[in-house]
Amino acid sequence: MKKAQGLSMNVIIVAALALIVLVVVTIIFTSNVRNANRGLNACESKGQGATCRPTCEPSEVSVGAADCKDRDEANNFCCLPVK
């Protein structure tokens, strides 16, 4: 009977360690994805010369998916020059 009890204790310890590793890997992965998402949504990543402004000039196009609203309430549009 002692072998069966020792075996079940080993299984519990291994399962607990595996669960801890899984939680740590999940935390690392989600923080990296969040940082990458922030960088991809930034106005500067939309193209060369893209800036946040209150309105776009006629020679510029507004990039709607860019993240400008969180920075300043006056600069709501990400404007990209058209060449």
C-alpha positions, -999 to 999 in steps of 0.1 A, spaced: 0 0 0 28 24 6 40 23 -30 6 33 -43 5 63 -19 40 74 -29 31 72 -66 0 93 -62 19 119 -42 45 121 -71 17 125 -96 2 154 -76 36 171 -73 43 168 -110 8 180 -119 13 210 -96 46 219 -111 32 216 -146 3 239 -137 27 265 -123 48 263 -155 17 267 -176 6 298 -157 40 314 -160 41 307 -198 6 321 -202 15 353 -183 47 358 -205 28 352 -237 -1 376 -229 22 404 -219 42 400 -251 11 400 -273 -2 431 -255 30 450 -262 31 439 -299 -5 450 -303 2 484 -289 31 488 -313 11 477 -343 -18 501 -335 5 531 -331 0 558 -357 38 560 -364 37 523 -375 12 530 -403 37 545 -427 65 571 -431 53 605 -421 21 594 -403 12 617 -374 -17 623 -350 -35 656 -358 -69 672 -352 -77 672 -389 -59 658 -420 -48 680 -449 -63 675 -484 -30 659 -495 -33 633 -466 -55 603 -459 -68 594 -424 -59 560 -412 -88 549 -391 -73 519 -374 -45 538 -358 -43 546 -321 -44 584 -316 -74 589 -293 -56 578 -261 -28 603 -265 -45 637 -267 -82 645 -272 -73 672 -298 -54 649 -320 -79 622 -330 -68 614 -366 -38 595 -378 -29 614 -410 -7 597 -437 7 618 -466 -4 606 -501 24 605 -526 
